[in-house]
C-alpha cells in the first residue's frame, strides 16, 4: 500500500469517526428534550387520572403511560449503548423490557381490581432507577435487577396472604418485639457502613434491618390503635415506639429514626383524631433534635455540612457541595445522559442519585420525578380513605407516610433543604434492602385495596339480595 493510499484511508477513518461523533452529539442533545417532554406528559397523566371515576378512561391513561415508559426506556438504553458501545447494555435492555412487560401483565391478573396507576408509577420509578444505575456501573444494575425481579415474584403471594389470614391485627405486641430484636441484632453481628452501624454484612450481601422493620413497625402501631386509643394504651405503645427510635439513634441511622417517629405520630393522630398528640409529638421531636445535636458529634457534622458546605468543602461539606454543583451544572434540561460526572458525588448510586438525575436529565425531569412520587402518596391516601376496616386504613396511612417522608428526606438532603440523613430514594436508588422493602410496601397496599374492593362488592351484592327479598315479600 502506498503512502498516498494509506493517507486516504486514514482521512476516511477520521471522517467516519467525525460523522459518528456528530451523530452521537445530535442524538444525545435531541434525546434529552424528547425524554423530558415524554416524562412531563406521563407526569401530567398521573394527576388527570384523579378527575372522574370513568374506569374505561383510566384504563386508557394506564395504557398510554405504559407506552411512554417503554419509549423512554428504549431511548435511554440506545443513548447508553452509543456512549459506550458495550453490547451488555443491549442484553440489559431486553431483560428489563421483559421484566416490565411481564410484571405489567401478571400483577393485574393476580391483584384483581388493583390500582393500575400505582402499578404504572412503580414500574416507571423502577425504570428510571435501572437507567441511572446502568449509567453508573454494571455491578449496580445487575444486582438491582436480581433484587427487583426476585421480590416482584415473591410479592405475588401478598394478596393470597392478606385474603387467607385476616387476623394480622391480633399480633400487635409480637410485631413490636420482633422489630426491636431485629434492630438490636446489629449490635451483635452488625457492621458500620457510611458512618452508621445499621448493616448486617454476609459475604457480598449487605442487609439493612431497619428497611424491613419499618413495615413491621406500622403493623405494630396499627394493630394496637385499631382497637384502642385510650391514654394508657397510647403510653404503652409510645414506650415501645420510643425503643425503636432510640435503637436507631444509637446506630446513627438518623434518617430511619425520623421516619419511624413521624410515622408513629401521624398514625396516632389518624387513629385518635386528637390534635394534642400531634402538638406534643412535634414538640418532643424538636427537643430531641436539639439534644441529639449536643450529644452526638455525627449530628453536628451533618448540620455543619448543611448550614455551610462551602466552608467545609474538603471535609464535612464535600458531598453536599458536589451534589449542588451537579444539579447546578445540569440546569433545567440536563447535560444529556452519559455526559455528566455523577461519580464525583460520593455514594451517588444510593443516597445522592437524585443529583445524578438532575445533572444529566435536568432539573425539570427531577421536578417531574418528585410529582410522580407525590402522586403515589396521593393514591396511597386515597386508598386508605376507601378502607372499611380500621386496621387496614391505619396500615395504608402509615406506609404512605413512610414512603413520602423518605422521599422528602432524600431529596431534601441532596438539595440542601435539610441536613442529609443518609436514606435512599425509593425504587430509584441502588440497594437490595431498600428495593425489597419498597416493593413489599406497594404490594401490601395493593393487596389491601383488592381485598377491600372484594368486600365492597360482597356488601353491594348482599344489599341487593336483601332488597330483592324485601320486594318479593311485599309483592
Secondary structure, 3 states (H helix, E strand, C coil): CCHHHHHHHHHHHHHHHHHHHHHHHHHHHHHHHHHHHHHHHHHHHHHHCCCCCCHHHHHHHHHHHHHHHHHHHHHHHHHHHHHHCCCHHHHHHHHHHHHHHHHHHHHHHHCCCCCHHHHHHHHHHHHHHHHHHHHHCHHHHHHHHHHHHHHHHHHHHHHHHHHHCCCHHHCHHHHHHHHHHHHHCHHHHCEEECCEEEEEEECCEEECHHHHHHHHHHHHHHHHHCCCCCHHHHHHHHHHHHHHHHHHHHCCCHHHHHHHHHHHHHHHHHHHCCHHHHHHHHHHHHHHHHHHHHHCHHHHHHHHHHHCHHHHCCCCCHHHHHHHHHHHHHCCCCCCCCCCCHHHCCCCCCCCHHHHHHHHHCHHHHHHHHHHHHHHHHHHHHHHHHCCCHHHHHHHHHHHHHHHHHHHHHHHHHCCCCCCCCCCCCCCCCCHHHHHHHHHHHHHHHHHHHHHHHHHHHHHHHHHHHHHHHHHHHC
